[in-house]
Amino acid sequence: MIEELLRQDRELKRGKITSETAKIPWQELQRFFAAGKVMLVAPGLDLVDVAFALQEDDVEQVKTWTEALQVIPVPDDQAKQWITDDATLWAVVVKPWVLVQTISPEC
């Protein structure tokens, strides 16, 4: 019974994160970038999985991703390139962070 409730709670939280994920122009994230609050999620990772791990304070999983350079602060050169390209990215907020990920061609 408790396990089922925990599973349902996780599903609800993931659903909420999924519903808050959207495509957004990089230009609109500039003030968050300037404040050092934007994290880049590698293309091979699921943006919702990363957001959920941060929300749940899964220190070990987040550490694994950061050490593997799969979740990093957006580098300055990447930010400049996105401005040049007028890029749109997937984004989701997990306070205090804004997680972004490039949009794959399939989307």
Stockholm file with secondary structure:
# STOCKHOLM 1.0

chainA/1-107         MIEELLRQDRELKRGKITSETAKIPWQELQRFFAAGKVMLVAPGLDLVDVAFALQEDDVEQVKTWTEALQVIPVPDDQAKQWITDDATLWAVVVKPWVLVQTISPEC
#=GR chainA/1-107 SS CHHHHHHHHHHHHHHHHHHHCEEEEGGGGHHHHHTTCEEEECTTSCHHHHHHHHHTTCHHHHHHHHHTTSEEECCHHHHHHHHHHTCEEEEEEETTEEEEEECCTTC
#=GC SS_cons         CHHHHHHHHHHHHHHHHHHHCEEEEGGGGHHHHHTTCEEEECTTSCHHHHHHHHHTTCHHHHHHHHHTTSEEECCHHHHHHHHHHTCEEEEEEETTEEEEEECCTTC
//
